[in-house]
Amino acid sequence: MFNIILKTIIIFFSFVSAAYAYLGPGIAGGVLVATLGIVIAIFAAIFGVIWFPLKRFLKRRKKKKIKKQKKFV
């Protein structure tokens, strides 16, 4: 499967021709903001996957600790 994808990419880029288009300075800002948005989205997803289960675990641990203290009092 990987081999087919690699061959397809190589063939695709073999037939690339010049576009002769003007890319103004505004395009750099758009690319920068889009790239930054993707990076922030990836970090937010990782944060959500790690933080919320960890928060739930800590909350359960705290409840167990409180129950043990009430049991001995």
Secondary structure, 3 states (H helix, E strand, C coil): CHHHHHHHHHHHHHCCCCCCCCCCHHHHHHHHHHHHHHHHHHHHHHHHHHHHHHHHHHHHHHHHHHHHHHHHC
